[in-house]
Amino acid sequence: MTVTHVVLFQFKSGIGQADVKAARFIGLKDSCIHPTSNEKYILSLKGGIDNSPEGLQDGITHGFVAEFASVEDRDYYVTKDPSHLAFVKSN
């Protein structure tokens, strides 16, 4: 069974800036490399701008779902992956 990791963003800049950041986030699927296997390890990374008509977003503008093969891979991504940490630091 895979591990699902949900990420929600509230971009405060103009929509153009939000689109650039969202595209960079989706790009993590290709730039995150596992230190042991030297392979890409994010199984799936999908998402984008919110389009719900419910009006319950409370400022959230984008949502993403990432899938990992294991809790260990997810934890590495969140706490140690250099590409992910650089993305977090840049925002």
Backbone as a chain_set.jsonl record, in Angstrom:
{"seq": "MTVTHVVLFQFKSGIGQADVKAARFIGLKDSCIHPTSNEKYILSLKGGIDNSPEGLQDGITHGFVAEFASVEDRDYYVTKDPSHLAFVKSN", "coords": {"N": [[0.837, -1.176, 0.0], [0.507, 2.241, -0.766], [1.761, 5.424, 0.488], [0.033, 8.31, 1.14], [0.425, 11.764, 0.753], [-0.736, 14.864, 1.491], [-0.711, 18.164, 0.285], [-1.295, 21.528, 0.838], [-1.575, 24.797, -0.409], [-1.417, 28.294, 0.213], [-1.145, 30.813, -1.641], [0.099, 34.051, -1.55], [0.814, 35.939, -3.354], [0.371, 37.447, -6.651], [-1.574, 35.721, -9.187], [0.047, 34.826, -11.304], [2.573, 34.448, -10.131], [1.875, 32.426, -8.348], [1.272, 30.338, -10.125], [3.813, 29.79, -11.167], [5.162, 28.887, -8.866], [3.598, 26.634, -8.263], [4.107, 25.029, -10.506], [6.837, 24.604, -10.12], [6.691, 23.105, -7.776], [5.354, 20.751, -8.664], [7.395, 19.862, -10.277], [9.123, 18.702, -8.476], [8.727, 15.98, -8.449], [10.391, 14.964, -10.371], [12.884, 15.921, -9.624], [13.529, 15.057, -7.074], [15.562, 12.762, -5.682], [16.269, 9.57, -4.47], [18.556, 8.851, -1.833], [19.723, 6.323, -1.515], [18.966, 4.553, -3.622], [19.411, 6.169, -5.8], [17.42, 6.926, -7.528], [14.357, 8.357, -8.855], [11.789, 8.819, -6.501], [9.246, 9.649, -5.777], [6.187, 8.489, -6.302], [3.851, 9.446, -7.487], [2.665, 12.684, -8.25], [0.343, 15.023, -8.152], [-1.906, 17.723, -8.917], [-3.049, 21.125, -8.431], [-4.5, 24.334, -9.115], [-7.176, 25.278, -7.012], [-10.542, 24.418, -7.693], [-13.045, 24.241, -6.641], [-16.531, 24.771, -6.226], [-17.644, 25.146, -3.758], [-16.763, 27.044, -1.904], [-15.317, 26.82, 0.478], [-12.634, 27.108, 0.972], [-11.085, 28.817, 2.551], [-8.92, 30.554, 1.985], [-7.028, 28.829, 0.898], [-5.41, 28.074, -2.063], [-4.3, 26.2, -3.804], [-3.991, 22.664, -4.245], [-2.365, 19.541, -3.663], [-1.47, 16.116, -4.224], [0.709, 13.721, -3.172], [2.276, 10.597, -3.72], [3.951, 7.993, -2.082], [6.116, 5.119, -1.794], [6.542, 4.193, 0.741], [6.381, 4.918, 4.299], [8.847, 5.674, 5.177], [10.072, 6.703, 2.851], [8.381, 8.923, 2.443], [8.912, 10.354, 4.804], [11.648, 10.883, 4.481], [11.51, 12.587, 2.268], [10.073, 14.772, 3.379], [11.734, 15.647, 5.482], [14.491, 15.546, 4.76], [15.18, 15.546, 2.002], [17.107, 17.192, -0.362], [16.189, 18.685, -2.633], [13.472, 19.123, -2.083], [13.67, 20.496, 0.375], [15.018, 22.797, -0.486], [13.046, 23.904, -2.106], [11.081, 24.469, -0.155], [12.448, 26.345, 1.402], [12.683, 28.429, -0.401], [10.246, 29.617, -0.52]], "CA": [[0.0, 0.0, 0.0], [1.284, 3.472, -0.836], [1.538, 6.451, 1.498], [-0.459, 9.54, 0.522], [0.831, 12.993, 1.436], [-1.517, 15.969, 0.934], [-0.073, 19.461, 0.467], [-2.186, 22.638, 0.488], [-0.868, 26.077, -0.442], [-2.128, 29.562, 0.167], [-0.219, 31.763, -2.241], [-0.317, 35.423, -1.266], [1.197, 36.78, -4.482], [-0.521, 37.392, -7.8], [-1.771, 34.375, -9.725], [1.201, 34.449, -12.116], [3.581, 33.93, -9.209], [1.364, 31.158, -7.822], [1.429, 29.335, -11.174], [5.233, 29.451, -11.232], [5.478, 28.077, -7.689], [2.915, 25.344, -8.407], [4.865, 24.261, -11.498], [8.081, 24.186, -9.452], [6.352, 22.043, -6.838], [5.116, 19.548, -9.462], [8.714, 19.451, -10.755], [9.836, 17.915, -7.464], [8.608, 14.555, -8.783], [11.559, 14.595, -11.178], [14.161, 16.352, -9.043], [13.793, 14.377, -5.801], [16.267, 11.495, -5.93], [16.511, 8.86, -3.21], [20.006, 8.749, -1.619], [20.192, 4.938, -1.57], [18.757, 3.972, -4.958], [19.718, 7.18, -6.818], [16.272, 6.936, -8.446], [13.194, 9.143, -8.452], [11.032, 7.995, -5.559], [7.864, 10.099, -5.642], [5.456, 7.652, -7.248], [2.873, 10.27, -8.18], [2.489, 14.025, -7.694], [-0.695, 15.664, -8.964], [-2.644, 18.79, -8.261], [-3.073, 22.42, -9.082], [-5.337, 25.382, -8.547], [-8.474, 24.844, -6.513], [-11.652, 24.772, -8.572], [-14.286, 23.84, -5.98], [-17.536, 25.823, -6.123], [-18.225, 25.16, -2.415], [-16.389, 28.245, -1.172], [-14.819, 26.461, 1.811], [-11.181, 27.06, 0.875], [-10.47, 29.626, 3.612], [-7.65, 31.103, 1.519], [-6.214, 27.831, 0.213], [-5.569, 28.278, -3.504], [-3.798, 25.052, -4.55], [-3.886, 21.415, -3.515], [-1.563, 18.52, -4.324], [-1.417, 14.807, -3.589], [1.927, 12.979, -3.509], [2.273, 9.215, -3.259], [5.256, 7.388, -1.819], [6.051, 3.668, -1.591], [6.641, 3.855, 2.161], [6.456, 6.015, 5.266], [10.256, 6.103, 5.205], [10.29, 7.597, 1.703], [7.679, 10.181, 2.726], [9.643, 11.063, 5.847], [12.883, 11.404, 3.876], [11.092, 13.719, 1.449], [9.662, 15.899, 4.211], [12.757, 16.126, 6.423], [15.893, 15.512, 4.332], [15.448, 15.643, 0.565], [17.646, 18.528, -0.67], [15.339, 19.413, -3.585], [12.273, 19.558, -1.369], [14.049, 21.51, 1.366], [15.32, 24.032, -1.217], [11.752, 24.479, -2.489], [10.462, 25.028, 1.067], [13.209, 27.536, 1.809], [12.502, 29.494, -1.39], [8.881, 30.153, -0.458]], "C": [[0.885, 1.244, 0.0], [0.909, 4.417, 0.301], [1.161, 7.735, 0.767], [-0.095, 10.738, 1.392], [0.1, 14.148, 0.752], [-0.823, 17.287, 1.285], [-1.044, 20.534, -0.007], [-1.401, 23.937, 0.58], [-1.857, 27.23, -0.416], [-1.122, 30.574, -0.346], [-0.746, 33.177, -2.047], [0.001, 36.381, -2.406], [0.128, 36.72, -5.568], [-0.56, 36.0, -8.401], [-0.606, 33.922, -10.597], [2.293, 33.833, -11.269], [3.15, 32.576, -8.649], [1.532, 30.049, -8.853], [2.872, 28.874, -11.286], [5.605, 28.545, -10.064], [4.831, 26.706, -7.764], [3.661, 24.461, -9.4], [6.185, 23.772, -10.904], [7.809, 23.047, -8.486], [6.129, 20.727, -7.585], [6.445, 18.989, -9.979], [9.517, 18.644, -9.749], [9.759, 16.421, -7.75], [9.834, 14.087, -9.566], [12.888, 14.945, -10.519], [14.491, 15.698, -7.709], [14.335, 12.977, -6.085], [16.588, 10.852, -4.591], [18.01, 8.622, -3.036], [20.547, 7.327, -1.727], [20.11, 4.371, -2.98], [19.218, 4.893, -6.09], [18.649, 7.218, -7.917], [15.219, 7.918, -7.936], [12.337, 8.267, -7.557], [9.634, 8.512, -5.245], [7.088, 9.359, -6.724], [4.483, 8.454, -8.095], [2.796, 11.617, -7.476], [1.555, 14.779, -8.629], [-1.329, 16.792, -8.185], [-2.611, 20.066, -9.061], [-4.014, 23.364, -8.367], [-6.696, 24.812, -8.13], [-9.567, 25.286, -7.472], [-13.003, 24.408, -7.958], [-15.263, 25.01, -5.891], [-18.108, 25.967, -4.707], [-17.891, 26.401, -1.597], [-15.867, 27.991, 0.235], [-13.294, 26.472, 1.899], [-10.459, 27.829, 1.977], [-9.071, 30.106, 3.225], [-6.749, 30.112, 0.812], [-6.478, 27.96, -1.285], [-5.178, 27.064, -4.333], [-3.754, 23.82, -3.653], [-3.15, 20.379, -4.339], [-1.616, 17.234, -3.526], [-0.169, 14.1, -4.105], [1.79, 11.569, -2.961], [3.702, 8.697, -3.176], [5.074, 5.898, -1.577], [6.029, 3.304, -0.116], [6.634, 5.115, 3.021], [7.887, 6.559, 5.299], [10.57, 7.035, 4.043], [9.614, 8.944, 1.924], [8.439, 11.007, 3.751], [10.961, 11.636, 5.335], [12.562, 12.658, 3.057], [10.826, 14.959, 2.306], [10.833, 16.485, 4.997], [14.172, 16.253, 5.869], [16.143, 15.752, 2.851], [15.903, 17.057, 0.207], [16.772, 19.333, -1.638], [14.085, 19.942, -2.906], [12.605, 20.669, -0.383], [14.396, 22.845, 0.696], [14.024, 24.71, -1.663], [11.097, 25.152, -1.287], [11.143, 26.331, 1.454], [12.963, 28.714, 0.858], [11.129, 30.152, -1.315], [8.627, 30.937, 0.8]], "O": [[1.901, 1.286, 0.694], [-0.105, 4.242, 0.977], [1.886, 8.19, -0.118], [-0.286, 10.722, 2.608], [0.297, 14.385, -0.44], [-0.405, 17.502, 2.423], [-1.559, 20.461, -1.123], [-0.652, 24.153, 1.533], [-2.965, 27.15, -0.945], [-0.339, 31.128, 0.425], [-1.906, 33.461, -2.348], [-0.489, 37.51, -2.424], [-0.884, 36.033, -5.426], [0.33, 35.188, -8.148], [-0.299, 32.73, -10.625], [2.875, 32.814, -11.641], [3.977, 31.678, -8.495], [1.898, 28.93, -8.494], [3.127, 27.686, -11.481], [6.291, 27.541, -10.254], [5.444, 25.713, -7.373], [3.829, 23.266, -9.157], [6.599, 22.642, -11.163], [8.61, 22.118, -8.385], [6.661, 19.694, -7.179], [6.599, 17.774, -10.104], [10.482, 17.975, -10.118], [10.64, 15.67, -7.334], [10.259, 12.94, -9.432], [13.91, 14.331, -10.823], [15.633, 15.778, -7.257], [13.647, 12.128, -6.652], [17.115, 11.503, -3.689], [18.678, 8.231, -3.993], [21.732, 7.149, -2.007], [21.069, 3.779, -3.475], [19.394, 4.438, -7.221], [18.941, 7.505, -9.078], [15.188, 8.264, -6.755], [12.178, 7.078, -7.834], [8.9, 7.859, -4.504], [7.306, 9.576, -7.916], [4.308, 8.177, -9.282], [2.853, 11.686, -6.248], [1.925, 15.13, -9.75], [-1.295, 16.816, -6.955], [-2.197, 20.085, -10.221], [-4.29, 23.217, -7.176], [-7.274, 23.974, -8.821], [-9.525, 26.397, -8.001], [-13.996, 24.281, -8.675], [-14.872, 26.118, -5.523], [-18.966, 26.819, -4.477], [-18.645, 26.774, -0.698], [-15.969, 28.865, 1.096], [-12.729, 25.89, 2.825], [-9.315, 27.504, 2.297], [-8.149, 30.07, 4.04], [-5.78, 30.525, 0.175], [-7.629, 27.957, -1.722], [-5.666, 26.902, -5.452], [-3.51, 23.922, -2.451], [-3.285, 20.334, -5.561], [-1.784, 17.251, -2.306], [-0.004, 13.902, -5.308], [1.254, 11.367, -1.871], [4.531, 8.925, -4.057], [3.989, 5.462, -1.194], [5.554, 2.229, 0.249], [6.853, 6.224, 2.533], [8.098, 7.764, 5.434], [11.254, 8.043, 4.221], [10.195, 9.989, 1.63], [8.593, 12.218, 3.589], [11.347, 12.743, 5.709], [13.266, 13.664, 3.147], [11.295, 16.053, 1.994], [10.914, 17.702, 5.16], [14.984, 16.986, 6.434], [17.254, 16.135, 2.485], [15.172, 18.018, 0.443], [16.633, 20.545, -1.473], [13.686, 21.085, -3.132], [11.897, 21.673, -0.316], [14.103, 23.906, 1.245], [13.908, 25.934, -1.609], [10.614, 26.279, -1.391], [10.477, 27.308, 1.795], [13.028, 29.87, 1.277], [10.888, 31.153, -1.99], [7.526, 31.45, 0.996]]}, "num_chains": 1, "name": "protein.A"}
